[in-house]
Amino acid sequence: MYLASLLSKIGQIKPVKKILFALRKPPHSGAYVQEMLDIIMTVAAFDQEVSIILLDNAVFQLKKQQQPELANLKATAAIYKALPLFGINDLYTETESLQERGLNVASLEESVIAIPRAKIGDFFKQFDLVLTG
């Protein structure tokens, strides 16, 4: 249902809009993260300019040295490696989300741009559509 609603919004978007997905869930929240990444890749397939920002516990989605297979889970960080195939090259995070969890950009599997919390509002303004998940 969420996908249908989202695709309906995308269908209303004129070609090439800047879309930001703001993710907040930790990596092993059932199938949620994988489904969100599938939705993100689907949106990118509509030739939209897609970016992702990881906030709060979502920063753990890219943490190095995870071992999800020990809990019979899939590694979400591996899915991020496929994003450039869909034209998704811009990954961001909030500096304080990393710091509050004892992480930094070097702790992550993928290269991200860290943005201070005080500048997140201005950062969001550069996008035509911000979708949370």
N, C-alpha and C positions, 0 to 999 in steps of 0.2 A: 504494500500500500504506500509506504514511504517512497519507494522507487517510482511508482506511477505518479505520485504528486510531484516529485522532483523532476521527472522527465517532462511533465506538463509545464513546469516553470521554465525549463530549459527550452522547450518548444516555443515559448513566448519571447525568448531572448533573441534579439537581432544578432546576426553573425558576429563572431569574435568579441565576446564580452569577457571581462576579467572576473573570474569566479574564485572565491577563497573558501576552502573547507576548513573550519575550525574544529579540530578534534580534541576531545577531553578524556576519553576512556582509556584505561590501562590496556596493555596488549592482549591480555588473556581474559577478556570479558565475554566468554562464549564465542559465538560466531560474529558478534557485533563488529569488531574491527575489520575482519576480513570482508564482511558485507559492505561496510563503508568504503573500503578501498576499491571494491568492485564497482560501487556506484561512482566513485571518483573517476575511475578509468573509463566508465561508460560515458560520463559527461565529457571527458576529454576527447572521446571518439567523435563527439559532435563538433569538433574543431573549435572548442572554446579554450581560452587561456586559463588554465587551472593551476592554482597554487594551494598548498596545504600549510596550516600552522598547527603545531602541537602545543597544547596548553595543559596545565595541571598534570594529571597522571598519564596523559597521552605521551609525554616525553619518554616514558619507558618503552614505547613501541619500537624505538630505535636504539635502545641500550645495547651496548656490546656485551658479548659473552653470556647471552641468555641461553638457557637450556630447556626450552619448552617441551621437548620430546620426553623429558623425565616425567612430565605430568600428562603425557599423551596429547599434547597440544601442538599446533603448527606455529612455526616461527613467522611472526608478522613482519619482522625486519626484512626477510627475504622478499616479500611482496614489494617493498619499497624499491628494491633494485630494478624491478620491471617498469616503474613509473616513467622513466625517460623514453621508453618505447612508445608511450602514449603522449609524448610531448610535455610531460609534467616534470619540470626541472627545478621548480622553486619550492623549497622546503624551508619553513621558518619555525622558530620556537620563541617562547618568552623566556628571557634571561632568568627571571625570578622563579619560573616553574622548574628550571634546571637546578638552580642554586638551592631551592627549598628541598630538593630531593637528593642533594649531594652529588649532582651531576654537572658536567660542563659539555661544551660542544665536542670535545675530544673523547667523551664517553659514549658517543653515538656512532652507529654503523654508517650513517650517511652524512654528507655535508649539509649543514643547516646554517641559516642566518639567524642569530639571536637578536631579539628586539626587546628593549627594556619595557617593563609594564607601563610606564608613564607615556610611552609612545604608541601603544597598541591601538588606541582609538584613532589616531591619525593614520596609522598603517591600514586599518580597515577601510578608511575613506577612499583609498585608491582603487577599490574593487567595485564593480557594478552590482555584485551579488555576494553576500556572505552567508554560507550555510553552516549550521552547527551540527555536530554529531558526536 
